[in-house]
Amino acid sequence: MFTEGKARIDRFLQPFAKAVAWVSFRPKVVGMEHIPQKGGAVIVSNHPTYLDPVLLAIFSPRPLSFLAKRRVFSMRFIRTFLWLTDCVPVEQDAPDRRALRRGLSRNCGAEMRW
């Protein structure tokens, strides 16, 4: 669950991360008006690079949570990002109903989900 502690960390780090991303990548951000200010939402993206979810989290006006391959959770470098975004692990080789239920229950709780 996206706790108040995680929200505080997100609000603290987001301005710094935005500045670094703008200087480093010059991303073109479009479609922000389609993200609702309240209620649950699902953003589905075909991301060609591993950086895309990070940029989405940085530039989103609301906290995001992600679904990610279970094996990504063993990578120490991104473990903190997964924790901050309240990431849900998904088994890729078989239907993973548990991950689907977790993602849907969080979304019904009026949080943004990726």
C-alpha positions as a LaTeX table, in Angstrom:
\begin{tabular}{lrrr}
\hline
Residue & $x$ (\AA) & $y$ (\AA) & $z$ (\AA) \\
\hline
Met1 & 0.00 & 0.00 & 0.00 \\
Phe2 & 1.24 & 3.50 & $-0.77$ \\
Thr3 & 1.81 & 4.70 & 2.79 \\
Glu4 & 2.10 & 8.27 & 3.99 \\
Gly5 & 5.84 & 7.68 & 4.55 \\
Lys6 & 6.32 & 6.64 & 0.94 \\
Ala7 & 4.23 & 9.62 & $-0.20$ \\
Arg8 & 6.51 & 11.98 & 1.75 \\
Ile9 & 9.62 & 10.44 & 0.18 \\
Asp10 & 7.99 & 10.72 & $-3.25$ \\
Arg11 & 7.14 & 14.42 & $-2.73$ \\
Phe12 & 10.70 & 15.07 & $-1.53$ \\
Leu13 & 12.49 & 13.23 & $-4.36$ \\
Gln14 & 10.20 & 14.08 & $-7.29$ \\
Pro15 & 11.37 & 17.69 & $-7.91$ \\
Phe16 & 15.03 & 16.61 & $-7.88$ \\
Ala17 & 14.32 & 13.63 & $-10.14$ \\
Lys18 & 12.37 & 15.84 & $-12.57$ \\
Ala19 & 15.27 & 18.26 & $-12.85$ \\
Val20 & 17.76 & 15.45 & $-13.50$ \\
Ala21 & 15.44 & 13.84 & $-16.08$ \\
Trp22 & 14.89 & 17.14 & $-17.93$ \\
Val23 & 18.60 & 17.86 & $-18.13$ \\
Ser24 & 19.53 & 14.28 & $-19.05$ \\
Phe25 & 16.77 & 13.16 & $-21.43$ \\
Arg26 & 14.63 & 16.15 & $-22.45$ \\
Pro27 & 11.45 & 14.01 & $-22.39$ \\
Lys28 & 8.32 & 15.16 & $-24.20$ \\
Val29 & 5.42 & 14.81 & $-21.76$ \\
Val30 & 1.99 & 14.63 & $-23.42$ \\
Gly31 & $-1.47$ & 13.56 & $-22.31$ \\
Met32 & $-1.29$ & 14.58 & $-18.65$ \\
Glu33 & $-4.80$ & 16.00 & $-18.97$ \\
His34 & $-6.09$ & 12.44 & $-19.40$ \\
Ile35 & $-4.94$ & 11.37 & $-15.93$ \\
Pro36 & $-7.88$ & 11.81 & $-13.54$ \\
Gln37 & $-7.24$ & 13.78 & $-10.37$ \\
Lys38 & $-9.30$ & 11.33 & $-8.27$ \\
Gly39 & $-10.31$ & 7.70 & $-8.42$ \\
Gly40 & $-8.54$ & 4.67 & $-9.75$ \\
Ala41 & $-6.90$ & 4.54 & $-13.15$ \\
Val42 & $-4.82$ & 2.11 & $-15.16$ \\
Ile43 & $-2.04$ & 3.28 & $-17.46$ \\
Val44 & $-1.01$ & 0.65 & $-19.97$ \\
Ser45 & 2.19 & 1.30 & $-21.84$ \\
Asn46 & 4.36 & $-0.60$ & $-24.24$ \\
His47 & 7.70 & 0.66 & $-22.99$ \\
Pro48 & 10.66 & 0.14 & $-25.31$ \\
Thr49 & 13.24 & 0.86 & $-22.59$ \\
Tyr50 & 13.54 & 0.13 & $-18.87$ \\
Leu51 & 13.70 & 3.87 & $-18.24$ \\
Asp52 & 10.08 & 4.49 & $-19.30$ \\
Pro53 & 8.44 & 3.40 & $-16.02$ \\
Val54 & 10.91 & 5.56 & $-14.09$ \\
Leu55 & 10.08 & 8.60 & $-16.22$ \\
Leu56 & 6.34 & 7.92 & $-15.86$ \\
Ala57 & 6.72 & 7.84 & $-12.08$ \\
Ile58 & 8.76 & 11.05 & $-12.07$ \\
Phe59 & 6.39 & 13.09 & $-14.24$ \\
Ser60 & 3.05 & 11.71 & $-13.06$ \\
Pro61 & 0.96 & 14.21 & $-11.10$ \\
Arg62 & $-0.15$ & 11.33 & $-8.83$ \\
Pro63 & 1.71 & 8.46 & $-7.16$ \\
Leu64 & 1.98 & 5.40 & $-9.39$ \\
Ser65 & 2.30 & 1.75 & $-8.60$ \\
Phe66 & 3.61 & $-0.77$ & $-11.09$ \\
Leu67 & 3.22 & $-4.39$ & $-12.05$ \\
Ala68 & 6.63 & $-5.91$ & $-12.75$ \\
Lys69 & 8.17 & $-9.26$ & $-13.56$ \\
Arg70 & 8.89 & $-11.17$ & $-10.37$ \\
Arg71 & 12.55 & $-11.68$ & $-11.37$ \\
Val72 & 13.12 & $-7.89$ & $-11.39$ \\
Phe73 & 12.63 & $-7.92$ & $-7.62$ \\
Ser74 & 15.97 & $-9.70$ & $-7.19$ \\
Met75 & 17.89 & $-6.80$ & $-8.79$ \\
Arg76 & 19.36 & $-4.77$ & $-5.94$ \\
Phe77 & 19.81 & $-1.60$ & $-7.99$ \\
Ile78 & 16.07 & $-1.09$ & $-8.59$ \\
Arg79 & 14.71 & $-2.65$ & $-5.40$ \\
Thr80 & 14.26 & 0.79 & $-3.77$ \\
Phe81 & 12.31 & 2.08 & $-6.78$ \\
Leu82 & 10.06 & $-1.00$ & $-6.60$ \\
Trp83 & 9.46 & $-0.37$ & $-2.89$ \\
Leu84 & 8.74 & 3.34 & $-3.41$ \\
Thr85 & 6.21 & 2.64 & $-6.15$ \\
Asp86 & 4.54 & $-0.16$ & $-4.21$ \\
Cys87 & 5.25 & $-2.51$ & $-7.10$ \\
Val88 & 3.28 & $-5.76$ & $-7.49$ \\
Pro89 & 5.34 & $-8.80$ & $-8.62$ \\
Val90 & 3.86 & $-10.77$ & $-11.51$ \\
Glu91 & 4.78 & $-14.32$ & $-12.50$ \\
Gln92 & 5.41 & $-14.10$ & $-16.23$ \\
Asp93 & 5.45 & $-17.79$ & $-17.19$ \\
Ala94 & 1.95 & $-18.65$ & $-15.96$ \\
Pro95 & $-1.36$ & $-16.92$ & $-15.26$ \\
Asp96 & $-0.89$ & $-14.97$ & $-12.05$ \\
Arg97 & $-4.33$ & $-14.40$ & $-10.58$ \\
Arg98 & $-2.90$ & $-13.33$ & $-7.23$ \\
Ala99 & $-1.02$ & $-10.41$ & $-8.80$ \\
Leu100 & $-4.09$ & $-9.45$ & $-10.80$ \\
Arg101 & $-6.23$ & $-9.44$ & $-7.63$ \\
Arg102 & $-3.64$ & $-7.36$ & $-5.75$ \\
Gly103 & $-3.41$ & $-4.82$ & $-8.57$ \\
Leu104 & $-7.18$ & $-4.56$ & $-8.95$ \\
Ser105 & $-7.80$ & $-4.25$ & $-5.22$ \\
Arg106 & $-5.30$ & $-1.41$ & $-4.98$ \\
Asn107 & $-6.85$ & 0.32 & $-7.98$ \\
Cys108 & $-10.32$ & 0.05 & $-6.48$ \\
Gly109 & $-8.85$ & 1.86 & $-3.49$ \\
Ala110 & $-8.67$ & 4.97 & $-5.70$ \\
Glu111 & $-4.91$ & 4.91 & $-6.20$ \\
Met112 & $-3.20$ & 5.19 & $-9.58$ \\
Arg113 & $-1.92$ & 1.92 & $-10.98$ \\
Trp114 & 0.46 & 1.20 & $-13.83$ \\
\hline
\end{tabular}
